[in-house]
Amino acid sequence: MSHGKTIGHGSLRGALLLVAGLLLAGCATSPPRDPDNLCAIFREYPDWYEDARAMEARWGTPVHVAMAFIDQESSYRHDALPPRYYALGFIPWGRVSSAYGYAQALDCTWDDYQQANGGGGSRTDFDDSLDFIGWYTDATQRQLGISKWDAYNQYLAYHEGRGGFSRGSYRQKPWLMQVARKVDQQSQAYGQQLGQCREELEEGGSWWPF
């Protein structure tokens, strides 16, 4: 017979859920140490390069363009959320949108992506998020004629939706056009960096120090 305190089923279950949550948090991929250097990102996370290659092969969207989108949308945080909305300026009242994950995909757009691609996937999964961007930019090129290499206009269509882009809604948002220019600049920088290290990445990790 034990003389210690007995843990109730509810308390035990709560403790197990807490431990599980901590373990999952510990397994989450941290943002890259040098997010402004695409070669450094792929050296830190080789699997991401494989994911990016698969996305590019499937949809034709350049690796550096899709990566610039993720950098802007989530800063490589798997569980990124949009800002809160505050009622009366100070009362937390939900989020400004349903955007979530690496690609900040909206609920409705993610549902469309799942339906078009056989379901499954997660917005907190890097591979799925990259594939989502490839799918979206591919459709934007087909519907609006915007090149997948045109990070500036592709990002405006990504942010505003294709209907909003067609209506020119971004023209009333100087801040958004500034963000799109930033994405374009990051895309160009990423492209130049990738040109310097893609061969070594393709060689299967000749840079790996072990």
C-alpha positions in Angstrom: 0.0 0.0 0.0 1.4 3.4 -1.0 1.6 6.2 1.5 2.1 8.8 -1.3 -0.6 11.0 -2.7 -2.7 9.4 -5.4 -2.9 11.3 -8.7 -6.4 11.5 -10.1 -7.1 10.4 -13.7 -7.9 14.0 -14.7 -4.7 15.3 -13.2 -2.7 12.5 -14.8 -4.3 13.1 -18.2 -3.5 16.9 -17.9 0.1 16.2 -17.0 0.5 13.8 -20.0 -1.0 16.4 -22.4 1.3 19.0 -21.0 4.3 16.8 -21.5 3.2 15.9 -25.0 2.7 19.6 -25.9 6.2 20.4 -24.6 7.7 17.5 -26.7 5.9 18.7 -29.8 7.1 22.2 -29.2 10.6 21.0 -28.8 10.4 19.1 -32.1 9.2 22.1 -34.1 11.8 23.5 -36.5 13.2 26.8 -35.4 13.6 29.7 -37.9 16.9 29.6 -39.7 19.8 31.4 -38.1 20.6 33.4 -41.2 17.3 34.1 -43.0 18.8 36.5 -45.4 21.1 33.9 -47.0 19.4 31.2 -48.9 22.5 29.1 -49.1 22.9 29.2 -45.3 19.2 28.3 -44.9 19.5 25.2 -47.1 22.8 24.2 -45.4 21.1 24.4 -42.0 18.0 22.6 -43.3 18.9 20.3 -46.2 15.4 18.8 -46.3 14.0 22.2 -47.1 16.1 22.3 -50.3 14.7 18.9 -51.3 11.2 20.3 -50.6 11.9 23.4 -52.7 13.3 21.4 -55.6 10.1 19.2 -55.5 7.9 22.3 -55.6 9.8 23.8 -58.4 9.7 20.6 -60.4 6.0 20.2 -59.9 4.8 23.8 -60.4 7.6 25.6 -62.1 7.8 28.3 -59.5 11.4 29.2 -58.9 12.8 28.2 -55.5 14.0 31.7 -54.7 10.6 33.2 -55.4 8.7 30.8 -53.1 11.3 31.1 -50.4 11.0 34.9 -50.5 7.2 34.6 -50.0 7.7 32.4 -46.9 10.3 34.8 -45.5 7.9 37.7 -45.8 4.8 35.8 -44.7 6.0 34.0 -41.6 9.8 34.7 -41.1 10.0 30.9 -41.3 7.8 30.3 -38.2 5.7 27.2 -38.6 2.9 28.5 -36.4 2.8 32.2 -37.5 -0.5 34.0 -37.0 -1.7 37.4 -38.3 -2.0 40.4 -35.9 -4.9 40.5 -33.4 -7.9 42.7 -34.0 -8.6 45.0 -31.0 -12.2 46.2 -30.4 -12.3 49.8 -29.2 -8.6 49.8 -29.7 -7.7 47.7 -26.6 -9.9 44.6 -26.3 -8.5 41.5 -28.0 -11.1 40.4 -30.5 -9.7 37.6 -32.6 -7.3 37.8 -35.5 -7.5 40.1 -38.5 -7.7 37.0 -40.8 -7.6 33.2 -40.8 -4.0 33.2 -42.2 -1.8 30.6 -40.6 1.5 28.7 -40.9 4.6 29.2 -43.0 2.7 30.5 -46.1 0.0 32.4 -44.1 -2.6 30.6 -46.1 -6.3 31.5 -45.4 -8.7 28.8 -44.4 -10.8 29.1 -47.6 -7.7 29.1 -49.9 -6.1 26.2 -48.0 -9.4 24.3 -48.4 -9.3 25.0 -52.2 -5.7 23.7 -52.3 -6.6 20.5 -50.4 -9.6 19.8 -52.7 -7.4 20.4 -55.8 -4.6 18.1 -54.5 -6.4 15.2 -52.9 -6.7 16.5 -49.3 -4.3 16.2 -46.5 -1.4 18.4 -45.7 -0.8 21.0 -43.0 0.0 24.7 -43.0 2.6 24.1 -40.3 4.5 21.7 -42.6 7.2 23.4 -44.6 6.9 21.0 -47.6 3.1 21.5 -47.8 3.4 25.2 -47.4 5.9 25.5 -50.2 3.7 23.3 -52.4 0.8 25.6 -51.6 2.8 28.6 -52.9 3.7 26.7 -56.0 0.1 25.7 -56.7 -1.1 29.3 -56.1 1.5 31.0 -58.2 1.0 28.5 -61.0 -2.7 29.2 -61.1 -2.0 32.9 -61.0 0.2 32.6 -64.1 -2.5 30.6 -65.9 -5.4 32.9 -65.0 -3.7 36.4 -65.0 -0.6 35.8 -67.2 1.8 36.9 -64.4 5.2 35.1 -64.8 6.2 32.9 -61.9 9.5 34.7 -62.0 7.8 38.0 -61.3 7.9 38.1 -57.5 6.5 41.6 -57.3 3.2 41.1 -59.1 2.9 37.4 -58.0 3.1 38.6 -54.4 0.4 41.3 -54.9 -1.9 38.7 -56.4 -1.0 36.3 -53.5 -1.9 39.0 -50.9 -5.0 40.5 -52.5 -6.3 37.4 -54.2 -6.6 37.2 -58.0 -9.8 39.1 -58.1 -8.4 41.9 -56.0 -5.3 42.1 -58.1 -7.5 42.3 -61.3 -9.4 45.2 -59.8 -6.2 46.9 -58.8 -7.0 47.0 -55.1 -3.3 47.2 -54.3 -3.1 50.6 -55.9 -4.9 52.0 -52.9 -2.3 50.4 -50.5 1.1 52.0 -50.9 2.3 50.0 -47.9 1.5 46.8 -49.7 3.3 47.8 -52.8 6.3 48.6 -50.7 6.1 45.1 -49.1 5.9 43.6 -52.6 9.0 45.5 -53.6 10.7 44.1 -50.5 9.7 40.5 -51.5 11.0 41.1 -55.0 14.3 42.4 -53.7 14.6 39.4 -51.4 13.8 37.1 -54.2 16.5 38.6 -56.4 19.0 38.3 -53.6 18.0 34.7 -52.9 18.3 33.9 -56.6 21.9 35.3 -56.8 22.8 33.4 -53.6 21.3 30.1 -54.9 23.3 30.5 -58.1 26.5 30.4 -56.1 25.6 27.3 -54.1 23.1 25.2 -56.1 25.8 23.0 -57.6 27.1 22.0 -54.2 23.6 21.5 -52.9 22.9 19.2 -55.9 26.0 17.2 -55.1 24.3 15.9 -52.0 26.0 17.7 -49.2 29.7 17.9 -50.2 29.7 20.9 -47.8 28.6 18.8 -44.9 31.4 19.0 -42.2 31.1 15.4 -40.9 
